[in-house]
Amino acid sequence: MKMKSLGIVAGLGIVLIILGLVAATIPIEVDCSICDGSGKTDCLFCSDGSDNCIWCDGTGWKDCLFCIDGKADCAVCEDGKVDCIFCTDGCEYCNYQGWKTCTFCNGQGWKTCTFCNGDGGETCGECGGDGLVDCIFCNGRGWDTCAFCDGAGKKMSYAGSIVLGAILIIIGILLVPTAFIISARGEKQNEKND
């Protein structure tokens, strides 16, 4: 009878060890810890799918390259005056001043810029004037597919099954020697009784 109980307890221990090894190798599907199970992660390069336009620095306006505030420097003079072509100190042609008022800019020293029509620039054509463009990294979505779970939101994990397997293995390991200890005590008891 004692040998039979020894075999049952030891056999149960071995079965638990085997079940623990099997349990430790079976993955469990869990929510992805990176994206919290959504399959999406926030874009690292933008907020809400838009970013400042690099062409206008987010202002929506591109300054004209040929003028300042719509005023281009006169190509003929520097300050609205041109040197007299007939003298250096003064003559009747220049009213004895040595210079004449520039007729190209009417003495202003600047002309209305012909490239921007005096506006000083133009609305940025890349962003349409709002200063924002779609993020090139997430295509304007504001999120990317989670690279850890490939957008599934779930990931196979061995952590839970390893813990369960380890518990079963430890119980099984403890049962096998316990069965032999109980059996050995039982045999000593029988010898004393005989």
Number of C-alpha atoms within 10 A of each C-alpha: 6 13 13 10 13 20 16 14 20 21 16 17 24 19 15 21 24 16 17 23 18 13 21 22 12 16 15 16 12 16 17 21 13 15 20 14 17 17 21 21 17 17 19 11 15 19 14 15 20 19 18 18 21 13 16 20 13 18 17 21 20 18 18 20 11 16 21 16 15 21 20 21 20 20 11 15 19 14 15 20 19 17 17 19 11 13 15 13 12 15 14 10 14 19 11 14 15 19 21 17 18 19 13 15 19 13 18 17 20 21 18 19 21 13 16 19 13 17 17 21 20 15 16 20 14 16 20 13 18 17 22 20 20 18 20 13 15 19 14 18 17 21 20 17 18 20 13 17 20 13 18 17 20 20 18 13 15 16 14 16 19 20 14 15 23 18 16 23 23 14 17 24 16 14 20 20 15 16 22 16 13 14 18 14 12 14 14 11 11 10 9 8 7 6
